[in-house]
Amino acid sequence: MSSIVVVGAGAAGLVAAIFATERSSVIVIERTSDGGRKILISGGGRCNVLPGALEPDRFVTDSPAHLLRGMLRAWPLVAQRAFFEREVGIPLKLEAETAKLFPVSDRARDVRDGLVELARRRGVEFQYDTSLTGLAPTSKGWHVETTRGELDTRAVVLATGGLSVPATGSDGTGIHLAAQLGHVVHDTYPALTPLIAESAAHASLSGVSLAVRLRAKWRGKSAEASGGFVFTHRGYSGPSVLDLSHIAVRSRMSGGDPAHAAVLRIAWSAKDADEWQRDLAASAGLVVTTVARHLPRRLAEQLLTEAGIPPDRRAAELHRGERTALLEALTAFVLPWTGDEGYKKAEVTGGGIALDDVNPRTLESRRHAGLFLCGEMLDAFGPIGGHNFAWAWSTGRAAGLGAGQHD
């Protein structure tokens, strides 16, 4: 009987396997030919391993928030960084402008390969191109069926990921299995995903990027995000959009009147209405020239058009209605979104296995002894910038330690 089986060689699974070896032998089952594909594509191929500072209050869950916070803090950032630098052998650097920790090499592959090599050094056996086809509890542990054969084990760690970026091998297998085994699964949805606008109202601005302040409001709740914003040929992306996209997605999933979907408003710069007002009052030139001193020219022209202001209007000639419309366009512009890019481009999966269905210290299922659940399968995700890796590393470690110590 094999000691432990870890299903999934992604971020959480690799760390779970490494820590499970402290007291057990480990087999990792991975459906792709190499594993860790989300690690490889993260951060534009650089892999933002960790955030510069952890922000638990910015995580999203439908489970009790104190459980999420406890799981995150179980492995502090300083300890996670030490693990990567001392154990994995990947020195990290803090990128000041993004407040993210990247490998000094700027190579995501070094992170994935470093984790695999550490696991191998600790005796982990990898079975690639192998899919999980069945999982059932037995009197002595678990019976695992795969496309390669069958295994009997005393403990199983499910780390199969969610539904996001299916091209990397994620298909929600673990979440579906957990549901079949009686776990509470909160509705899943694409999160940290770009938004689209069917009218292509801003297709001409594709490629324009800038830092903005974005606010989302739905059903009396509101949230804010600041950071990069980019116009795409289909709609909008960038960290500020991704961080609030779940509100837009869930508002559409609610099945209500589209007119009651989430409202997203943008302030295109750090200036408030009073500051813009002073700039306009002090200008003797064209309105578009004044606005374009602080915003990309193409965006400035588009905002004037949408505010109904002629391109040859001088700041001193603005009518009261025009001034009001312009100030609103500059500081509280309503983004005309109509949909989202879904799981195909989502960074993570929202929803998932309820956090109160697992022991918050060991990540063992409260419904089945010897079954451990971790990573994106669980009902939690954080903002862009390494937070979701921090979640994967922390929960993977807890699940691996818990499984390794399970009798």
N, C-alpha and C positions, 0 to 999 in steps of 0.2 A: 504494500500500500504506500503510494507516494505521500509524502508529508503534506505538501501544500500545492495547490494549483492556482495560479494567477491567470485570469482571463483578460487579455489586453496588454499590449506592450506600448501603450502611450505614456504620457507624462506620469499619471497616477500609478499605472501598472508597473512601470519600471522601478519607481521608488518603492512601491509596495514589495516587489520581488527582492530588492536589495535589503530592505530591513527585515523581511521575513526570514532571511538566511541566518540571522543571528542565533536561531535555535532549531532551524529546520532545513531540509532540502526543498528546493523549489523548481517547479516546471512552469514556464510561461507559454500560454497558447495565444498565438497571434494570427489573425486571418489574412493579413497582408504579408508580403515577402520580406519586409524589413522593420515595420513598426515605427512608432514615433513620428508619423508624417505631419501631424499638426505642429510638432516642435520644429520641424524643418521649414515650414512655411511661415512661422510666426515672426513678427517684427520685420517683415520684408526679407526673410531669409537670414536675419541676424539673431533672432530669438531674444525677446525681452524677458530674461529669466525670472526677474523679480521686480516689483515696484521699488522705488527709492524709499517710500514710506507706505505702510499698510493702512488702508482706510476701511475698516469693517463696516462703518455706517453707510458706505456707498454700495454695499452688496445688496442684492435683491433676492428675496425668498418669500414663499408663502408659509414657511415653517416658523416656529418660534425663533426670533432673532437672537436670543441669548445662546441658543445651541450653535448657531452659525459662528457667533463671535468666539465661543469657546473652542470650536474646532480650528478656527483660524489661528488663534493665539497659542495653540498647543505646541506649535513649533515656530518660535519667533523668527523674524526675518534675519536677525544676526546669526542665528544658528543655521538657517537655511543657506545663507551665503557661505558660512564656514564649511558646510557640507560640500557645496559645489567646488569650492576652491581647494579644500584639503583632501576630500575623499574622491570626488570625481576628477579633480585635477584641471578644473576650468577656472582660471582667474577671471574675475568680473570687474567691470568698470561702471561707475555711475555717470550717465550722460546728463549733464546739468540741465540742458534745455528741455529735456523730456521727463526728467526725474525717473528714469528707468535704469535697471542694471542689465547690461549686455555682456556677453563674453568679450574679453579683450581682443580676440581674433575676429569678432564680428561674423562668426560662422555658426549658424544654427546647427549645422551638422556635427560640429564639435561637441555640442551639448548632448544631442541624441546619442552619438557614438560613445561619448564618455560614460553616460549612464549604462549603456549596454555592456561596455567593457568592464565597468565596475561590477555589474551583476554577474558577468561570466567569471570574473576573478573570485567572486564569492560562491561560485559553484552553481549558479542558476543555469538550467537547461532551457533553451528556446526551441519551440516548435512553430516555425513560421508556415505560412500558407495552410493554416489549420483553423477551421471554424468550429465553434461550439454548437453542437446539435441537440444536446440534452443535458439536463441537470436535475438530479433528484436526491433528496436526503435518504440516508440509510441508517441502520442502527449504529454504525461505527463512524459515520461521517457523511461523505457525499460520493455519488456515482456520477462521473463526468463522461459524456459521450461527445466525441469529436469526429471530424471527417478523417482523422488518422487512426482512430481506435477508441478504446474505452479506458478510463482510469478510475481507481477508487482512492479517495483521499480523505484525510481527517478534517481538512479545511479548504475553503475556496474563497478567493478574493475576486470579486467581479469589478473590473476596471475597464469596461468596454466603451466608455465615452458616451456621448449623447447622439444627437441627430445632425449636428452642424457639420458643414463641409463634408458631405458624403463621399466626395472624391478621395478623401484620405482614408476611407475604410469605415467610417462611423455609420452605423445603421440602427442604433437604438436597441440592439439585441439584449443587452443587460437590463435595460429599463423594462422591456417587455417580459423578460424572464422573472424579474422581481415582482412585477404585477401578477404574473401567473402563480407565483409562490405566496401571494396574499398580502404583499406590501402595498401601502397607500402611495399612489403616484399622483402628484399634482399635475394638472394639465401642462403639457410641454408646448413650447413655442420658440421660434427663432429669436435670438437676442444678439445684441451688438451686430446688427445687420443694416446695410444701406437702405435708404428709403427711395421710392420711385415716384415719379409724377407722370401719369398717363398722358397729360396734355402736352408734355415736353415744353412747358412754358419757359424753361430756362436752359434748354438744350444749347442755345447759342453761347451760354456762359461756361460750357464744359471745359474743365481744366483750371478755371479760376479758383484760387484757394486763399484763405485768410483765417485769422483767429476771430472767433465770435463768442457771444454769450447766448446760449439757447435755453428757452424755457418751454416745458411741456405741461399741459393741464388737461386733466380728464377726470370726470366724476368727482369734482371738488378737490382732487389731489393735484399737487404740482411738484415739479422737480426741475433742477437747473444743472447745466453743464457748460463748461468753458473749454475752449481749445480749438483745434483745427476744424475747418469746414471746407469741403470741396464740392464744386458742382461737377456732376458726371453727365454723360450723354443720356442717362435714363433718370437721373434725379439728383440725390445728395448723399454724401458720405463724409468721412473724417471723424476723428474721435468724439467731437461734440454730438454729432448725429448718432453715431453708434451707441454712445452711452445712454441716450434717451429713447432709442428706437423701440425698446420693449414696451414703452407706454403706448406708442403708436400701434404696434403690432397687436397688443392685447385689446386695445380699443376696437380694432376691426374684428378681432376674433369674438368679441362679446355678442356679435350678431345684432346689435342695435341699429338704429337709423344712422347711415353714413354721415349725416349732418351732425351727429353727436360724437363723432370720432375725436380723438385727441387733437388739441390745438397746439401747434408749435410756433412760437414767436422768437424772432432773432433780433439781437442788437448787434449790428455789424462791426462795432468797434467798442472800445472801452468808454467812449464818450456817452454821456447821458443827454437827454433832450435839451437841458439848459446849456450845456457846453456846445452842442451843435448850434443852438440859437445864437449864442455869442459869436461863433465863427461866421455864421451867415450875416449877422448884423455888422460885423467888421469888414466884410468883403465888398469890394467895389467891382468885382468881376462876375463872370458867369456862375450860376449855381453849380453846374456840373463840374467846373474847375475847382470850386471850393470843396465839394464832396470828394472829388478824385484826389485831393491832397492826402486823404486819409484812407481811401478805399481803392481797390483796383478800378481803372478807368471803365472797363466794360460793365462792371457791376454798378458803378455810379450812374452811367447812362441808362441802364435797365431800371434802376430804382426811380429815376426821374420820370421815365416813361410810365411806370406803374403808378406813380403819384400824380400823373396828369400834368406834368410841368414841361413846357416846350424847351427844347435843347438850347435855344438862344435866350432864355430868361436870365436876367441878371438878378443877383441876390437882393439888391435894393428894390427890385420891381415885383418881388413875390407878393401875391395876394394872400390874405389871411388864410383862406381855405387851402391854398397851395402849400403854405408854410406848415400848416397843421398836418396835411397829408404827407409831406416830406419828412417831418420829424418822426411821425409814426413809422414810415418806411425805414428810417434809419435806426430806430431804437426798439421797435416792436413789430417788425415785419412778419406777417402771417405766412408761413411756409406752405405752399400749395401741394402737399404730398397726397398721394392716393393709394399707395401700397408699399410693399417692401420686397427685398430680394430673397426673402425666405432662408431656408436652411443652407441653400447652395453657397451663400456668401456670409452666413452668420458666423461670428467668431465662436459663439457658445450656444448651448441649449438652455432656455429658461424652463423652470418647473423641474419635475423629476421626482425621485424617491423622497418622501417626506423625511426630514431630518430627525423627527421624533420616532422614526421607525428603526433607528440604529442607536447603539450605545455611543454617546458623544465622545467617550475616551478611547474606545477600541474600534469603533465603526462596525462592530458585530451587529448583525440583524437581531432585532428584538423578537422576531417571529421564528427564526431558524438558527439554532446553534451551529457554529462553525461556518457561517456564511458572512462574509465581510464585503461592504459596499463602499466605494470611494470615487472621487473625482467628479467629472461632469454629469455622471448619472444622478447625483444628489441634487436636491432642490436648492441651488444657490449659484449665483454668478456675480462677478464683480465688474468694475469698469475696465476700460482699455488701459493697458500699461503694466502688464505683468501680474495683476491681481489674480487672474484665473489660474496662472501657473502656481502662484503661492498657494491657492486652494488645492490644486492637484497634488503638489508636493506634500503639503501638510496632511491632507486626508489619506494620501497614498502611504505615507510613513505610518500613520496611526493604524491603518488597516493591516499593513505588513507586520508591524509589531504585534498587533492583536492576534493575527492569524498564527504567527510564529509561536506565541505563548499558549495557544488554544490546545487543550488536551482532549 
